[in-house]
Amino acid sequence: MRKWMVVLLLLVSALLVAPTVEATGLGVGAFGGVSIPIVQKDAAQGIVAGAHVRLSLIGMLGVEPNFTYMKDGDWKVDDLPGVTFKGSKVSAYGVNLILGGAGPFAGVRFFPFIGGKIYNLKKPELNSDSQIGWNLGVGLEFGIGNLGIEARAAGELMKLKPKGSRKWAHITAGLNYYFGAL
């Protein structure tokens, strides 16, 4: 049910901003990098990858529907030498608000962003768990015509039931392509 709600939210977001796409451009991109668990003893450094669509809303405000995949690294317990536990896998669908625009440009652009996501956590010794969460970060993008090369630093927080949370820091690099004129 939640996945359908997210898909519906992404489609409505795209439809609401569709009239501005011709004037400001539409961007699609992919990214990958390192995922670092924060205050979690049952996870080690892993990977993060994903894709996003960027649309300008008004002036410098943009919206970014996205999909993110994270895999925590395998981890060991000091008291159990030779025993390794599998890291969790997380997929997330969400929407970010970006301050700094989302159309094609030439030069350098700094952009802070904040967003909400629905996370699906899969851990070998636990049942799958879908929860809401938040992300916050900053990015730097170098525009060359319709291409953008970006670097980001972000924090992610996924709430758990009945209590607790999972937290990660991400450092990523990505490539964006913007449709439309400069």
C-alpha positions in Angstrom: 0.0 0.0 0.0 2.8 2.5 0.9 4.7 1.8 -2.3 1.6 2.7 -4.3 1.1 5.9 -2.3 4.7 6.8 -3.1 4.3 6.1 -6.8 1.1 8.2 -6.8 2.9 11.0 -5.0 5.8 10.9 -7.5 3.3 11.0 -10.5 1.3 13.9 -9.0 4.6 15.8 -8.3 5.6 15.3 -12.0 2.2 16.4 -13.3 2.1 19.5 -11.1 5.5 20.7 -12.4 5.1 19.5 -16.0 4.2 23.0 -17.4 7.5 24.4 -16.1 9.6 21.7 -17.7 9.6 23.3 -21.1 10.8 26.7 -19.7 13.3 25.4 -17.1 14.3 22.0 -18.2 14.0 18.5 -16.8 16.9 16.5 -15.4 17.5 12.8 -14.9 20.5 11.4 -13.1 22.2 8.5 -11.4 24.6 8.4 -8.4 26.7 6.0 -6.3 29.0 6.1 -3.4 29.8 5.1 0.1 27.2 4.6 2.9 28.5 4.9 6.5 26.3 3.7 9.4 26.0 6.1 12.3 25.9 4.8 15.8 25.0 1.2 14.7 27.0 -1.7 15.9 25.3 -4.2 13.6 26.4 -2.6 10.3 29.7 -1.7 8.6 30.5 0.7 5.8 28.6 -0.2 2.6 27.4 1.2 -0.7 24.6 3.5 -1.8 23.3 4.0 -5.4 20.2 5.4 -7.0 18.5 7.5 -9.6 16.5 10.8 -9.5 14.5 13.1 -11.7 14.9 16.9 -11.2 12.2 19.4 -11.9 12.2 23.2 -11.2 9.2 24.5 -9.3 9.6 28.2 -8.8 12.8 30.1 -9.4 15.6 28.4 -7.4 13.3 25.8 -5.8 13.3 22.3 -7.3 11.8 18.9 -6.6 13.6 15.6 -6.9 11.7 12.3 -6.9 14.2 9.6 -6.2 15.0 5.9 -5.6 17.9 4.9 -3.4 19.4 1.5 -2.7 21.8 0.9 0.3 23.7 -2.1 1.4 25.5 -2.1 4.7 28.7 -4.0 4.9 29.1 -7.3 6.7 30.0 -7.0 10.4 31.7 -8.9 13.1 31.3 -9.1 16.9 34.6 -8.9 18.8 33.5 -11.6 21.3 32.8 -14.1 18.4 36.0 -14.4 16.4 35.5 -15.9 12.9 31.8 -15.1 12.9 30.5 -12.7 10.3 27.0 -11.3 10.0 25.4 -10.0 6.8 24.7 -6.3 6.5 21.1 -5.1 5.8 19.7 -4.0 2.5 17.6 -0.9 2.2 15.6 0.4 -0.7 13.9 3.8 -0.4 11.5 5.9 -2.5 11.2 9.6 -1.8 11.0 13.2 -2.8 13.6 16.0 -2.0 13.2 19.7 -2.1 16.3 21.4 -3.6 17.3 25.0 -3.2 19.5 26.0 -6.1 17.5 25.1 -9.2 17.1 22.1 -11.3 17.5 23.1 -14.9 20.5 23.1 -17.3 23.3 25.5 -16.5 27.0 26.3 -17.1 29.4 26.7 -14.2 29.2 25.6 -10.5 26.0 25.3 -8.4 25.7 24.7 -4.7 22.5 23.1 -3.5 21.1 22.2 0.0 18.3 19.6 0.0 15.8 18.0 2.4 13.4 15.2 1.8 11.2 12.4 3.0 11.3 8.8 2.1 9.7 5.4 2.6 12.4 2.9 3.5 12.2 -0.9 3.2 14.8 -2.6 5.4 15.7 -6.2 4.8 18.0 -7.8 7.4 18.8 -11.5 7.3 17.9 -12.2 10.9 14.8 -9.9 10.9 11.6 -9.5 9.0 11.4 -6.8 6.3 10.4 -3.5 7.7 9.0 -0.5 5.8 9.1 2.9 7.6 9.1 6.6 6.9 12.3 8.6 7.3 14.1 11.8 6.4 17.2 12.9 4.6 19.2 16.2 4.6 22.3 17.2 2.8 24.3 19.5 0.5 25.6 19.1 -3.0 27.9 20.7 -5.5 27.3 20.4 -9.2 29.5 21.3 -12.2 27.4 22.1 -15.3 28.8 21.6 -18.8 26.0 22.3 -21.2 23.2 19.8 -20.6 25.4 17.6 -18.4 26.0 18.0 -14.7 28.6 16.2 -12.5 27.7 16.3 -8.9 29.0 15.4 -5.4 26.8 15.1 -2.4 27.1 14.6 1.4 23.8 13.6 3.1 22.4 12.1 6.3 19.5 9.7 6.3 17.3 8.7 9.3 14.9 5.8 9.2 12.5 5.4 12.1 11.9 1.9 13.4 8.9 0.4 15.2 8.3 0.1 18.0 11.2 2.4 18.8 14.7 3.3 17.6 16.1 4.3 14.2 18.7 3.6 11.6 21.1 6.4 10.5 23.6 6.7 7.7 25.9 9.3 6.2 26.3 9.1 2.4 29.0 10.5 0.2 28.1 10.2 -3.4 29.1 11.3 -6.9 26.7 11.3 -9.9 25.9 12.4 -13.4 22.8 14.3 -14.5 21.5 15.0 -18.0 19.1 18.1 -18.4 16.6 18.3 -21.2 15.8 21.7 -22.5 17.8 24.8 -23.5 20.4 26.6 -21.4 
